[in-house]
C-alpha cells in the first residue's frame, strides 16, 4: 500500500558561493511518521530543514509541502500553508522580552486574529500540552532551564495546530533524563495529534527511541533513508562509525532493554 507523503524533495541544490551543500537531493516525509535526519558536520541538515519550510530559497530543485510548492504560492496562500507547519529551532528562538505565555500566544494573535484573552487561554493549553508547569507561563525565557525553554518553544510551535512539526536538534544541551523525557513527549504528541515529524538530530538515543525512519546526509545527498536497522547495516564508513561505535552500541542496547521491559 502506498504511503501518503506530506513532504517531497526532488533534485534539491543548495550552494553558498562556491560551496555546494546539496546536489540532486531527494527525500520524502510520510504522513504520521517521525523521520530522523542525521549526518556529519557540514552536511547541511539544518539547511535542508530551512529550505523545506521556506526560510531559504534553494538554487534548484522542487519541494512540495502538503502537495504545494511554497515559493509558487501567493502571499496569502503561502501564509495559510505555513500555518500548517510548526517549527522548533535549535536554541528555541523565543522572544526574550516576552513571557512564555506571550511567546506562545503571539502566533494565535498574529495569524488567527484572536483577541489577547482568547489567545492566552489557548496558549495556556499548549503550554500544558508541552509539559510545562502552570507557573512557567509568566516567566521570561532567561528565567527558564534549558529543558523548559525547549518545551516553551514546542508549545509555540504547536500553537496553530500544525500538521507537520519540524524539530532542529531538540535535545541538544539537555541532560540524558531531560532528553529522554522530551523524546517521550514528542512520541506522545505525534500519536495524540496525528503529527508528521521532521527531526534533525545527532542524538542516537532519540533515533532509537522515536524515529520510524532515518535519513543519512552524505556526499551532498541522502545516502539512505529507511528503518533504523536497515540504515545501521549500510556499508558506509560514517554510518558504521556512527551506529556501531561506543555510543551507537550503548543506544541500541538501551533501546533493546526498553523494548524488553514493555
WOHURA-V126712 format. One record per residue. N is the residue number from 1. RES is the residue in one letter. D_FIRST is the distance of its C-alpha to the first C-alpha in Angstrom with 1 decimal. Layout:
# WOHURA-V126712
n | res | d_first
N | RES | D_FIRST
N | RES | D_FIRST
This chain:
# WOHURA-V126712
n | res | d_first
1 | X | 0.0
2 | X | 3.8
3 | X | 6.4
4 | X | 9.5
5 | X | 12.5
6 | X | 15.9
7 | X | 17.9
8 | X | 17.8
9 | X | 20.9
10 | X | 21.8
11 | X | 25.1
12 | X | 26.8
13 | X | 30.5
14 | X | 32.8
15 | X | 36.5
16 | X | 39.5
17 | X | 42.5
18 | X | 42.4
19 | X | 39.8
20 | X | 36.2
21 | X | 33.8
22 | X | 30.5
23 | X | 30.1
24 | X | 27.0
25 | X | 24.8
26 | X | 21.0
27 | X | 18.9
28 | X | 15.9
29 | X | 15.8
30 | X | 12.6
31 | X | 13.3
32 | X | 14.9
33 | X | 15.4
34 | X | 18.8
35 | X | 19.1
36 | X | 22.4
37 | X | 24.2
38 | X | 27.1
39 | X | 29.6
40 | X | 33.3
41 | X | 35.9
42 | X | 35.9
43 | X | 32.3
44 | X | 31.8
45 | X | 29.4
46 | X | 31.2
47 | X | 31.7
48 | X | 28.0
49 | X | 27.6
50 | X | 30.6
51 | X | 29.2
52 | X | 25.9
53 | X | 27.9
54 | X | 30.4
55 | X | 33.4
56 | X | 33.7
57 | X | 33.4
58 | X | 31.9
59 | X | 33.9
60 | X | 31.0
61 | X | 27.3
62 | X | 24.7
63 | X | 23.4
64 | X | 21.2
65 | X | 21.1
66 | X | 19.2
67 | X | 19.0
68 | X | 22.8
69 | X | 25.3
70 | X | 27.9
71 | X | 30.7
72 | X | 30.4
73 | X | 30.8
74 | X | 34.1
75 | X | 35.7
76 | X | 34.9
77 | X | 31.2
78 | X | 30.9
79 | X | 32.6
80 | X | 30.2
81 | X | 27.2
82 | X | 28.9
83 | X | 29.5
84 | X | 25.7
85 | X | 26.1
86 | X | 28.1
87 | X | 29.7
88 | X | 31.6
89 | X | 33.9
90 | X | 35.2
91 | X | 38.7
92 | X | 37.7
93 | X | 39.4
94 | X | 41.1
95 | X | 44.2
96 | X | 47.1
97 | X | 49.4
98 | X | 47.1
99 | X | 46.5
100 | X | 43.1
101 | X | 43.0
102 | X | 44.1
103 | X | 41.5
104 | X | 38.7
105 | X | 40.2
106 | X | 40.7
107 | X | 37.2
108 | X | 37.5
109 | X | 40.9
110 | X | 40.1
111 | X | 36.7
112 | X | 36.7
113 | X | 40.4
114 | X | 41.2
115 | X | 44.7
116 | X | 45.5
117 | X | 46.0
118 | X | 42.6
119 | X | 40.9
120 | X | 42.6
121 | X | 41.6
122 | X | 37.9
123 | X | 38.5
124 | X | 39.9
125 | X | 36.7
126 | X | 34.7
127 | X | 37.2
128 | X | 36.9
129 | X | 33.1
130 | X | 33.6
131 | X | 35.9
132 | X | 39.2
133 | X | 42.4
134 | X | 44.1
135 | X | 47.0
136 | X | 44.9
137 | X | 44.6
138 | X | 48.1
139 | X | 48.1
140 | X | 47.9
141 | X | 45.5
142 | X | 48.4
143 | X | 49.1
144 | X | 45.7
145 | X | 44.5
146 | X | 41.8
147 | X | 39.2
148 | X | 40.3
149 | X | 40.1
150 | X | 36.4
151 | X | 35.8
152 | X | 37.8
153 | X | 35.9
154 | X | 32.6
155 | X | 34.1
156 | X | 34.9
157 | X | 31.4
158 | X | 30.1
159 | X | 32.9
160 | X | 31.0
161 | X | 27.9
162 | X | 25.6
163 | X | 21.8
164 | X | 21.8
165 | X | 24.4
166 | X | 25.9
167 | X | 28.0
168 | X | 30.4
169 | X | 31.8
170 | X | 31.9
171 | X | 33.6
172 | X | 36.1
173 | X | 39.6
174 | X | 38.7
175 | X | 40.1
176 | X | 37.7
177 | X | 38.0
178 | X | 37.4
179 | X | 34.4
180 | X | 32.8
181 | X | 33.5
182 | X | 31.9
183 | X | 28.7
184 | X | 28.6
185 | X | 29.2
186 | X | 26.3
187 | X | 23.9
188 | X | 25.4
189 | X | 25.3
190 | X | 21.6
191 | X | 20.8
192 | X | 23.5
193 | X | 23.0
194 | X | 19.3
195 | X | 20.2
196 | X | 18.3
197 | X | 20.9
198 | X | 22.0
199 | X | 24.6
200 | X | 27.2
201 | X | 29.1
202 | X | 31.2
203 | X | 31.1
204 | X | 29.7
205 | X | 30.0
206 | X | 27.7
207 | X | 25.1
208 | X | 25.2
209 | X | 25.5
210 | X | 22.8
211 | X | 20.6
212 | X | 16.9
213 | X | 17.2
214 | X | 20.3
215 | X | 21.2
216 | X | 24.6
217 | X | 26.8
218 | X | 29.3
219 | X | 31.2
220 | X | 30.4
221 | X | 26.6
222 | X | 23.6
223 | X | 24.2
224 | X | 21.1
225 | X | 18.3
226 | X | 16.4
227 | X | 16.9
228 | X | 20.7
229 | X | 21.4
230 | X | 20.0
231 | X | 21.9
232 | X | 25.0
233 | X | 25.1
234 | X | 25.1
235 | X | 28.4
236 | X | 29.9
237 | X | 33.3
238 | X | 32.5
239 | X | 29.3
240 | X | 31.3
241 | X | 34.2
242 | X | 32.1
243 | X | 29.9
244 | X | 32.5
245 | X | 35.7
246 | X | 37.5
247 | X | 35.6
248 | X | 32.2
249 | X | 33.3
250 | X | 34.7
251 | X | 31.6
252 | X | 29.5
253 | X | 32.1
254 | X | 32.2
255 | X | 28.5
256 | X | 28.8
257 | X | 31.8
258 | X | 30.1
259 | X | 27.1
260 | X | 29.8
261 | X | 31.7
262 | X | 29.0
